[in-house]
Amino acid sequence: MILIHLLLLVVGPLLLQFEPVMGTGASGAKGKEYNIELTPESFLKPPEKQADPFKFVETNPEAPENIPDKTTNFAAQNQQVAQEKPTPDGRSDRPALEGKADIESNQIVSGQLTRPVEAVPPEPPAEETPPTPEAIATQQRAEQTPLPGFEKVDGESKIGFGTNIAKTNPSARPIPEKIEGARDVPLIEGAIAMQPAIDRNRPRPRPQITETVKARPAILAERLAGTKNIGPTAVDARWSNYGAYLQRMIDTVQIQWERILVEWRANPASNSTVTVKFVMDDEGKITEIVNVDSTANDTASRACVSAITDRAPYGQWTDDMKAVLGPKQEMTFTFHYQ
């Protein structure tokens, strides 16, 4: 990605002071004199402007905002590099990470953008305890009545037969003879002993929601050198409109990509990648797919292109973005299948 920076040098004007001195007579008249004072050289120099950062990184949304002293990274929020375990004499602008050595990544944390599913622990199996002799002795016999199996026809009708269908008896069963007993009694002997046993000393765990960082799932790059600053994992980055715009766009593409993979059932090969190079204009429209380089199957490749194009346009660029990027910009997204 090429960013064009325009540095405008503003030169302050010279301070000219005109003080005319008028003569007192015709014979002794003097010409006009001008005293000219120049502003000291130090005040003429424009203030030094810090160069705009040109490397986009994704920050940790859970880390505190802190403007770094100097960095070439820009992002959706200000952040100063930090990590939980300090690196002695570490001076890197990124934290030390454990990851893959053969991959480049602009992410420092892995998370989940969509709402996590409630993790409900499985219910313990019901303990089936055989009924005790006392329970069997007190168990009442249930009333059981044979199915009616008849239809009563009576009266006269010019258009058909009048019928009177018997009402269903709740104790009706497919048996040959009626069995006397009490109503509303379970038919299964020992049913009262089939309830799950409750142990007050070992209560079941309550359902919990898995806590994850609200960030994209990441494949982190291995980075041995880190920083001596201690705190939540963070990276040196300065906020910019372009950084916030890119982060929203990347998050949108990520969510759309995950949705497409579920709907299309792409089933890509493990460790395959798809690199999509495209052009976006200043209205947030995808104007051209320049190239698609893929080691995955055709469905998985098309899913990556659709993830970028389906949710476009992504919104108009701000004026400072247009000043830096011009009317359009070429971008490259790489999708990793694990």
Secondary structure as UniProt FT lines:
FT   TURN            27..28
FT   HELIX           41..44
FT   STRAND          55..56
FT   TURN            61..62
FT   STRAND          73..75
FT   STRAND          82..83
FT   TURN            88..89
FT   TURN            101..102
FT   STRAND          118..119
FT   HELIX           133..138
FT   STRAND          144..146
FT   STRAND          152..153
FT   STRAND          163..164
FT   TURN            170..171
FT   STRAND          172..173
FT   TURN            189..190
FT   HELIX           191..193
FT   TURN            200..201
FT   STRAND          208..209
FT   STRAND          237..239
FT   HELIX           241..264
FT   TURN            270..271
FT   STRAND          272..281
FT   TURN            282..283
FT   STRAND          286..294
FT   HELIX           298..309
FT   TURN            310..311
FT   HELIX           319..325
FT   TURN            326..327
FT   STRAND          328..337
//
